[in-house]
Amino acid sequence: QLSWFAGEWRPVALYASPVLLALISPPFGTLIPRSVPNAMSERSLVHGALLLNAFLAVIVQSTGIGSAVLPMLLSVGIGSGVAVGLLLEWQSGENEKEEGTIHPVVYVVGSILPLAVGVELAVGTLDVFVPLTGRMPPFVPAEHIIATLVAVFVFLSLPLLPALVYRLPFSSQHSGSSSIATRANLRNIVRLACVLSVVWFAFVSGWGSWPFDPAHPKRIFVSLSESLPSGEYGVHIAGMDGAAGFPPLVQGLAQVVGTSNQQNAENMDIRAAEKTAFDQWNSNWGPFYPLGVLLDHYSLVTLPNLTPGSETWREEQSFGVVVIEDSTDEAAGTRSLKLEMRHKDVIWTMLEFDARIISWSIDDNPPAGYTRHHIKEASYYGTDIWTLDVTIDLNPDIHESMRRPNTSLTPS
């Protein structure tokens, strides 16, 4: 999984071979009846590809669905090849024209523009979608997205490939042992192509090798939490992709953390990392909200005590939330607060609480209703304090909870 992540063109090498195999597999008796001569079937598929793209261009443009430039360019390219072929047939005489054989130059001229357009689309799209889908969470079908894109681009680049199949030595006009032998040989060729495609697919995919390298590293989010009332520490780790091997990596980290602090862990119960669900009330991942919904989370809550940090971090005047003003309007049923968030150095602080906001100093349109709020501040040098003026609704049903709001400050 994600074996294509380290290179934008790896998906083409990985998924193009099955697509090409599907396009060259004999469509006899499915697209065109067996009774139709191969030469006529070949001509019908070439003209059908031209009519299909021209029809799509007209429909898309007339209905206003979107731009019809793609089917228009494909129809122009195929139409140019068909026009050149008809001209050569006219110059060569009536005998070859009656036979219905497509001139080989049709494939050369008719594939130039579709091939250029398909390659250009593939380059631009894969440059965006390969790194994008490689960073998507495990529940997103990244492999299916990339495989579908490659299949579409291969078909757009080679629209005349199914017609080219009818130039193979399999003719419905053959009879007897010659037809049977030709059909058997063609089956063997397709079987060999299937085997080679599977082998190539396994080789390119790396047989489950690690899809990341120094230029395309795996992204892991790590958060260290400390509960000041209980003194409990926790390590929280999350992955941002669906590549295999992340759970063993997390458990290995838990073992390393536990063994490296054995001198402090004699009376501690070091538990294995547990997978945790992300929601807006999970304060351990508050700094990552709402990005955290895309991550795969594991938490190791019970840890040995770490070396105590500077006392500055435990002083209310240097680090914490300070209530500067607090007034209640019983008649209006509101409570107005002026909060001051204090911290040291360059860190990002976050304030989380549940309330129904009437007004605040952030903007003029606070979220409606009683909900969870996440307020983040990006710090910079020389600024260690930021304030928030907020007026909340003291609904009788939630009056007591608003008196002591569920508020936490999380540095990251």
Contacts in CASP RR format, 6 or more apart in sequence:
PFRMAT RR
TARGET T0000
AUTHOR 0000-0000-0000
METHOD contacts of the structure
MODEL  1
QLSWFAGEWRPVALYASPVLLALISPPFGTLIPRSVPNAMSERSLVHGAL
LLNAFLAVIVQSTGIGSAVLPMLLSVGIGSGVAVGLLLEWQSGENEKEEG
TIHPVVYVVGSILPLAVGVELAVGTLDVFVPLTGRMPPFVPAEHIIATLV
AVFVFLSLPLLPALVYRLPFSSQHSGSSSIATRANLRNIVRLACVLSVVW
FAFVSGWGSWPFDPAHPKRIFVSLSESLPSGEYGVHIAGMDGAAGFPPLV
QGLAQVVGTSNQQNAENMDIRAAEKTAFDQWNSNWGPFYPLGVLLDHYSL
VTLPNLTPGSETWREEQSFGVVVIEDSTDEAAGTRSLKLEMRHKDVIWTM
LEFDARIISWSIDDNPPAGYTRHHIKEASYYGTDIWTLDVTIDLNPDIHE
SMRRPNTSLTPS
1 142 0 8 1.000
1 143 0 8 1.000
1 208 0 8 1.000
1 211 0 8 1.000
1 242 0 8 1.000
1 243 0 8 1.000
1 244 0 8 1.000
2 134 0 8 1.000
2 142 0 8 1.000
2 143 0 8 1.000
2 211 0 8 1.000
2 241 0 8 1.000
2 242 0 8 1.000
2 243 0 8 1.000
3 10 0 8 1.000
3 14 0 8 1.000
3 204 0 8 1.000
3 205 0 8 1.000
3 206 0 8 1.000
3 208 0 8 1.000
3 209 0 8 1.000
3 211 0 8 1.000
4 10 0 8 1.000
4 11 0 8 1.000
4 14 0 8 1.000
4 130 0 8 1.000
4 146 0 8 1.000
4 211 0 8 1.000
5 130 0 8 1.000
5 131 0 8 1.000
5 134 0 8 1.000
5 211 0 8 1.000
5 212 0 8 1.000
5 216 0 8 1.000
5 241 0 8 1.000
5 243 0 8 1.000
6 211 0 8 1.000
6 212 0 8 1.000
6 213 0 8 1.000
6 215 0 8 1.000
6 216 0 8 1.000
7 130 0 8 1.000
7 216 0 8 1.000
8 123 0 8 1.000
8 126 0 8 1.000
8 127 0 8 1.000
8 130 0 8 1.000
8 131 0 8 1.000
9 126 0 8 1.000
10 130 0 8 1.000
10 204 0 8 1.000
11 126 0 8 1.000
11 130 0 8 1.000
11 146 0 8 1.000
11 147 0 8 1.000
11 149 0 8 1.000
11 150 0 8 1.000
12 122 0 8 1.000
12 126 0 8 1.000
12 150 0 8 1.000
12 153 0 8 1.000
12 154 0 8 1.000
13 204 0 8 1.000
14 150 0 8 1.000
14 201 0 8 1.000
14 204 0 8 1.000
14 205 0 8 1.000
15 146 0 8 1.000
15 147 0 8 1.000
15 150 0 8 1.000
15 151 0 8 1.000
16 150 0 8 1.000
16 154 0 8 1.000
17 196 0 8 1.000
17 197 0 8 1.000
17 200 0 8 1.000
17 201 0 8 1.000
18 197 0 8 1.000
18 201 0 8 1.000
19 150 0 8 1.000
19 151 0 8 1.000
19 154 0 8 1.000
19 155 0 8 1.000
20 154 0 8 1.000
20 158 0 8 1.000
20 161 0 8 1.000
21 193 0 8 1.000
21 194 0 8 1.000
21 197 0 8 1.000
23 154 0 8 1.000
23 155 0 8 1.000
23 158 0 8 1.000
23 161 0 8 1.000
23 162 0 8 1.000
23 165 0 8 1.000
24 161 0 8 1.000
24 162 0 8 1.000
24 164 0 8 1.000
24 165 0 8 1.000
24 193 0 8 1.000
25 165 0 8 1.000
25 190 0 8 1.000
26 165 0 8 1.000
26 168 0 8 1.000
26 170 0 8 1.000
26 186 0 8 1.000
26 190 0 8 1.000
27 162 0 8 1.000
27 165 0 8 1.000
28 34 0 8 1.000
28 170 0 8 1.000
28 172 0 8 1.000
31 41 0 8 1.000
31 45 0 8 1.000
31 162 0 8 1.000
32 41 0 8 1.000
32 44 0 8 1.000
32 45 0 8 1.000
34 172 0 8 1.000
35 172 0 8 1.000
36 44 0 8 1.000
36 172 0 8 1.000
37 171 0 8 1.000
37 172 0 8 1.000
37 173 0 8 1.000
38 166 0 8 1.000
38 167 0 8 1.000
38 170 0 8 1.000
38 171 0 8 1.000
38 172 0 8 1.000
38 173 0 8 1.000
39 99 0 8 1.000
39 100 0 8 1.000
39 101 0 8 1.000
39 102 0 8 1.000
39 166 0 8 1.000
40 100 0 8 1.000
41 166 0 8 1.000
42 101 0 8 1.000
42 102 0 8 1.000
42 163 0 8 1.000
42 164 0 8 1.000
42 166 0 8 1.000
42 167 0 8 1.000
43 100 0 8 1.000
43 102 0 8 1.000
43 163 0 8 1.000
45 160 0 8 1.000
45 162 0 8 1.000
45 163 0 8 1.000
45 166 0 8 1.000
46 78 0 8 1.000
46 82 0 8 1.000
46 102 0 8 1.000
46 106 0 8 1.000
46 160 0 8 1.000
46 163 0 8 1.000
47 82 0 8 1.000
49 78 0 8 1.000
49 159 0 8 1.000
49 160 0 8 1.000
49 163 0 8 1.000
50 75 0 8 1.000
50 78 0 8 1.000
50 79 0 8 1.000
50 82 0 8 1.000
53 71 0 8 1.000
53 72 0 8 1.000
53 74 0 8 1.000
53 75 0 8 1.000
53 78 0 8 1.000
53 159 0 8 1.000
54 71 0 8 1.000
54 75 0 8 1.000
56 68 0 8 1.000
56 71 0 8 1.000
57 68 0 8 1.000
57 71 0 8 1.000
57 72 0 8 1.000
57 75 0 8 1.000
58 68 0 8 1.000
59 65 0 8 1.000
60 66 0 8 1.000
60 67 0 8 1.000
60 68 0 8 1.000
60 71 0 8 1.000
61 68 0 8 1.000
61 72 0 8 1.000
70 117 0 8 1.000
70 121 0 8 1.000
70 156 0 8 1.000
73 113 0 8 1.000
73 114 0 8 1.000
73 117 0 8 1.000
74 113 0 8 1.000
74 114 0 8 1.000
74 117 0 8 1.000
74 156 0 8 1.000
74 159 0 8 1.000
76 113 0 8 1.000
77 109 0 8 1.000
77 110 0 8 1.000
77 112 0 8 1.000
77 113 0 8 1.000
77 114 0 8 1.000
78 110 0 8 1.000
78 114 0 8 1.000
78 159 0 8 1.000
78 160 0 8 1.000
79 110 0 8 1.000
80 109 0 8 1.000
80 110 0 8 1.000
80 112 0 8 1.000
80 113 0 8 1.000
81 105 0 8 1.000
81 106 0 8 1.000
81 109 0 8 1.000
81 110 0 8 1.000
82 106 0 8 1.000
82 110 0 8 1.000
84 103 0 8 1.000
84 105 0 8 1.000
84 106 0 8 1.000
84 109 0 8 1.000
84 110 0 8 1.000
85 102 0 8 1.000
85 103 0 8 1.000
85 105 0 8 1.000
85 106 0 8 1.000
85 109 0 8 1.000
88 103 0 8 1.000
88 105 0 8 1.000
89 96 0 8 1.000
89 97 0 8 1.000
89 103 0 8 1.000
90 97 0 8 1.000
102 163 0 8 1.000
102 167 0 8 1.000
106 160 0 8 1.000
107 160 0 8 1.000
107 164 0 8 1.000
110 160 0 8 1.000
111 158 0 8 1.000
111 159 0 8 1.000
111 160 0 8 1.000
114 156 0 8 1.000
114 157 0 8 1.000
114 158 0 8 1.000
114 159 0 8 1.000
114 160 0 8 1.000
115 157 0 8 1.000
115 158 0 8 1.000
117 156 0 8 1.000
117 157 0 8 1.000
118 153 0 8 1.000
118 156 0 8 1.000
118 157 0 8 1.000
119 153 0 8 1.000
119 157 0 8 1.000
121 153 0 8 1.000
121 156 0 8 1.000
122 149 0 8 1.000
122 150 0 8 1.000
122 153 0 8 1.000
122 157 0 8 1.000
125 149 0 8 1.000
125 153 0 8 1.000
126 146 0 8 1.000
126 149 0 8 1.000
126 150 0 8 1.000
129 145 0 8 1.000
129 146 0 8 1.000
129 149 0 8 1.000
130 146 0 8 1.000
131 216 0 8 1.000
133 140 0 8 1.000
133 142 0 8 1.000
133 145 0 8 1.000
133 146 0 8 1.000
134 142 0 8 1.000
134 241 0 8 1.000
134 242 0 8 1.000
135 219 0 8 1.000
135 240 0 8 1.000
135 241 0 8 1.000
136 142 0 8 1.000
136 240 0 8 1.000
136 241 0 8 1.000
136 242 0 8 1.000
136 294 0 8 1.000
137 240 0 8 1.000
137 241 0 8 1.000
137 242 0 8 1.000
137 294 0 8 1.000
137 295 0 8 1.000
137 296 0 8 1.000
138 241 0 8 1.000
138 242 0 8 1.000
138 296 0 8 1.000
142 241 0 8 1.000
142 242 0 8 1.000
168 186 0 8 1.000
169 182 0 8 1.000
169 186 0 8 1.000
170 182 0 8 1.000
170 183 0 8 1.000
170 186 0 8 1.000
171 179 0 8 1.000
171 182 0 8 1.000
174 182 0 8 1.000
208 244 0 8 1.000
210 243 0 8 1.000
211 243 0 8 1.000
212 218 0 8 1.000
212 243 0 8 1.000
218 239 0 8 1.000
218 241 0 8 1.000
218 243 0 8 1.000
219 239 0 8 1.000
219 240 0 8 1.000
219 241 0 8 1.000
220 237 0 8 1.000
220 238 0 8 1.000
220 239 0 8 1.000
220 240 0 8 1.000
220 249 0 8 1.000
221 237 0 8 1.000
221 238 0 8 1.000
221 239 0 8 1.000
221 240 0 8 1.000
221 288 0 8 1.000
221 295 0 8 1.000
222 235 0 8 1.000
222 236 0 8 1.000
222 237 0 8 1.000
222 238 0 8 1.000
223 235 0 8 1.000
223 236 0 8 1.000
223 237 0 8 1.000
223 238 0 8 1.000
223 284 0 8 1.000
223 285 0 8 1.000
223 287 0 8 1.000
223 288 0 8 1.000
223 412 0 8 1.000
224 233 0 8 1.000
224 234 0 8 1.000
224 235 0 8 1.000
224 236 0 8 1.000
225 233 0 8 1.000
225 234 0 8 1.000
225 235 0 8 1.000
225 236 0 8 1.000
225 284 0 8 1.000
225 410 0 8 1.000
226 232 0 8 1.000
226 233 0 8 1.000
226 234 0 8 1.000
226 306 0 8 1.000
227 233 0 8 1.000
228 314 0 8 1.000
231 305 0 8 1.000
232 301 0 8 1.000
232 302 0 8 1.000
232 303 0 8 1.000
233 303 0 8 1.000
233 304 0 8 1.000
233 305 0 8 1.000
233 306 0 8 1.000
234 284 0 8 1.000
234 299 0 8 1.000
234 300 0 8 1.000
234 301 0 8 1.000
234 302 0 8 1.000
234 303 0 8 1.000
235 253 0 8 1.000
235 257 0 8 1.000
235 299 0 8 1.000
235 300 0 8 1.000
235 303 0 8 1.000
236 276 0 8 1.000
236 284 0 8 1.000
236 285 0 8 1.000
236 297 0 8 1.000
236 298 0 8 1.000
236 299 0 8 1.000
236 300 0 8 1.000
237 250 0 8 1.000
237 253 0 8 1.000
237 273 0 8 1.000
237 297 0 8 1.000
237 298 0 8 1.000
237 299 0 8 1.000
237 300 0 8 1.000
238 285 0 8 1.000
238 288 0 8 1.000
238 292 0 8 1.000
238 295 0 8 1.000
238 296 0 8 1.000
238 297 0 8 1.000
238 298 0 8 1.000
239 246 0 8 1.000
239 295 0 8 1.000
239 296 0 8 1.000
240 294 0 8 1.000
240 295 0 8 1.000
240 296 0 8 1.000
242 296 0 8 1.000
246 296 0 8 1.000
247 275 0 8 1.000
247 298 0 8 1.000
250 273 0 8 1.000
250 298 0 8 1.000
251 272 0 8 1.000
251 273 0 8 1.000
253 273 0 8 1.000
253 300 0 8 1.000
254 270 0 8 1.000
254 271 0 8 1.000
254 272 0 8 1.000
254 273 0 8 1.000
254 300 0 8 1.000
257 270 0 8 1.000
257 300 0 8 1.000
257 303 0 8 1.000
258 265 0 8 1.000
258 270 0 8 1.000
258 303 0 8 1.000
258 304 0 8 1.000
261 303 0 8 1.000
261 304 0 8 1.000
261 306 0 8 1.000
262 304 0 8 1.000
264 304 0 8 1.000
264 305 0 8 1.000
265 304 0 8 1.000
268 302 0 8 1.000
268 303 0 8 1.000
268 304 0 8 1.000
269 302 0 8 1.000
270 302 0 8 1.000
270 303 0 8 1.000
270 304 0 8 1.000
271 300 0 8 1.000
271 301 0 8 1.000
271 302 0 8 1.000
272 300 0 8 1.000
273 298 0 8 1.000
273 299 0 8 1.000
273 300 0 8 1.000
274 298 0 8 1.000
274 299 0 8 1.000
274 300 0 8 1.000
274 301 0 8 1.000
275 296 0 8 1.000
275 297 0 8 1.000
275 298 0 8 1.000
276 282 0 8 1.000
276 284 0 8 1.000
276 297 0 8 1.000
276 298 0 8 1.000
276 299 0 8 1.000
277 297 0 8 1.000
278 285 0 8 1.000
278 292 0 8 1.000
278 293 0 8 1.000
278 295 0 8 1.000
278 297 0 8 1.000
280 289 0 8 1.000
280 290 0 8 1.000
280 372 0 8 1.000
280 374 0 8 1.000
281 372 0 8 1.000
283 352 0 8 1.000
283 408 0 8 1.000
283 410 0 8 1.000
284 299 0 8 1.000
285 292 0 8 1.000
285 295 0 8 1.000
285 297 0 8 1.000
286 350 0 8 1.000
286 352 0 8 1.000
286 374 0 8 1.000
286 410 0 8 1.000
287 348 0 8 1.000
287 350 0 8 1.000
287 376 0 8 1.000
287 410 0 8 1.000
287 412 0 8 1.000
288 295 0 8 1.000
289 374 0 8 1.000
290 374 0 8 1.000
312 318 0 8 1.000
312 319 0 8 1.000
312 344 0 8 1.000
313 319 0 8 1.000
313 344 0 8 1.000
316 322 0 8 1.000
317 342 0 8 1.000
318 342 0 8 1.000
318 343 0 8 1.000
318 344 0 8 1.000
319 342 0 8 1.000
319 343 0 8 1.000
319 344 0 8 1.000
320 341 0 8 1.000
320 342 0 8 1.000
320 343 0 8 1.000
320 409 0 8 1.000
321 339 0 8 1.000
321 340 0 8 1.000
321 341 0 8 1.000
321 342 0 8 1.000
321 351 0 8 1.000
321 407 0 8 1.000
321 409 0 8 1.000
322 339 0 8 1.000
322 340 0 8 1.000
322 341 0 8 1.000
322 342 0 8 1.000
323 337 0 8 1.000
323 338 0 8 1.000
323 339 0 8 1.000
323 340 0 8 1.000
324 338 0 8 1.000
324 339 0 8 1.000
324 340 0 8 1.000
324 387 0 8 1.000
325 336 0 8 1.000
325 337 0 8 1.000
325 338 0 8 1.000
326 335 0 8 1.000
326 336 0 8 1.000
326 337 0 8 1.000
326 338 0 8 1.000
327 335 0 8 1.000
327 336 0 8 1.000
328 334 0 8 1.000
328 335 0 8 1.000
328 336 0 8 1.000
328 394 0 8 1.000
329 335 0 8 1.000
329 336 0 8 1.000
333 393 0 8 1.000
333 394 0 8 1.000
333 395 0 8 1.000
334 358 0 8 1.000
334 391 0 8 1.000
334 392 0 8 1.000
334 393 0 8 1.000
334 394 0 8 1.000
335 391 0 8 1.000
335 392 0 8 1.000
335 394 0 8 1.000
335 402 0 8 1.000
336 389 0 8 1.000
336 390 0 8 1.000
336 391 0 8 1.000
337 388 0 8 1.000
337 389 0 8 1.000
337 390 0 8 1.000
337 391 0 8 1.000
337 392 0 8 1.000
338 387 0 8 1.000
338 388 0 8 1.000
338 389 0 8 1.000
339 351 0 8 1.000
339 387 0 8 1.000
339 388 0 8 1.000
339 389 0 8 1.000
339 390 0 8 1.000
340 385 0 8 1.000
340 386 0 8 1.000
340 387 0 8 1.000
341 349 0 8 1.000
341 351 0 8 1.000
341 377 0 8 1.000
341 385 0 8 1.000
341 386 0 8 1.000
341 387 0 8 1.000
341 388 0 8 1.000
341 409 0 8 1.000
342 384 0 8 1.000
342 385 0 8 1.000
343 349 0 8 1.000
343 379 0 8 1.000
343 384 0 8 1.000
343 385 0 8 1.000
343 411 0 8 1.000
344 384 0 8 1.000
345 379 0 8 1.000
345 384 0 8 1.000
346 379 0 8 1.000
346 380 0 8 1.000
346 381 0 8 1.000
347 379 0 8 1.000
347 411 0 8 1.000
347 412 0 8 1.000
348 376 0 8 1.000
348 377 0 8 1.000
348 378 0 8 1.000
348 379 0 8 1.000
348 411 0 8 1.000
348 412 0 8 1.000
349 376 0 8 1.000
349 377 0 8 1.000
349 379 0 8 1.000
349 386 0 8 1.000
349 409 0 8 1.000
349 410 0 8 1.000
349 411 0 8 1.000
350 374 0 8 1.000
350 375 0 8 1.000
350 376 0 8 1.000
350 377 0 8 1.000
350 409 0 8 1.000
350 410 0 8 1.000
350 411 0 8 1.000
350 412 0 8 1.000
351 373 0 8 1.000
351 374 0 8 1.000
351 375 0 8 1.000
351 388 0 8 1.000
351 407 0 8 1.000
351 408 0 8 1.000
351 409 0 8 1.000
352 372 0 8 1.000
352 373 0 8 1.000
352 374 0 8 1.000
352 375 0 8 1.000
352 406 0 8 1.000
352 407 0 8 1.000
352 408 0 8 1.000
352 410 0 8 1.000
353 372 0 8 1.000
353 373 0 8 1.000
353 405 0 8 1.000
353 406 0 8 1.000
353 407 0 8 1.000
353 408 0 8 1.000
354 370 0 8 1.000
354 371 0 8 1.000
354 372 0 8 1.000
354 373 0 8 1.000
354 401 0 8 1.000
354 405 0 8 1.000
354 406 0 8 1.000
355 370 0 8 1.000
355 373 0 8 1.000
355 390 0 8 1.000
355 392 0 8 1.000
355 393 0 8 1.000
355 402 0 8 1.000
355 405 0 8 1.000
356 369 0 8 1.000
356 370 0 8 1.000
356 371 0 8 1.000
356 392 0 8 1.000
356 393 0 8 1.000
356 395 0 8 1.000
356 398 0 8 1.000
357 366 0 8 1.000
357 367 0 8 1.000
357 369 0 8 1.000
357 373 0 8 1.000
357 390 0 8 1.000
357 391 0 8 1.000
357 392 0 8 1.000
357 393 0 8 1.000
358 366 0 8 1.000
358 391 0 8 1.000
358 392 0 8 1.000
358 393 0 8 1.000
359 366 0 8 1.000
359 390 0 8 1.000
359 391 0 8 1.000
360 366 0 8 1.000
360 388 0 8 1.000
360 389 0 8 1.000
360 390 0 8 1.000
360 391 0 8 1.000
361 387 0 8 1.000
361 388 0 8 1.000
361 389 0 8 1.000
361 390 0 8 1.000
362 375 0 8 1.000
362 388 0 8 1.000
367 373 0 8 1.000
370 393 0 8 1.000
370 395 0 8 1.000
370 398 0 8 1.000
375 388 0 8 1.000
377 386 0 8 1.000
392 402 0 8 1.000
392 405 0 8 1.000
393 402 0 8 1.000
394 402 0 8 1.000
395 402 0 8 1.000
END
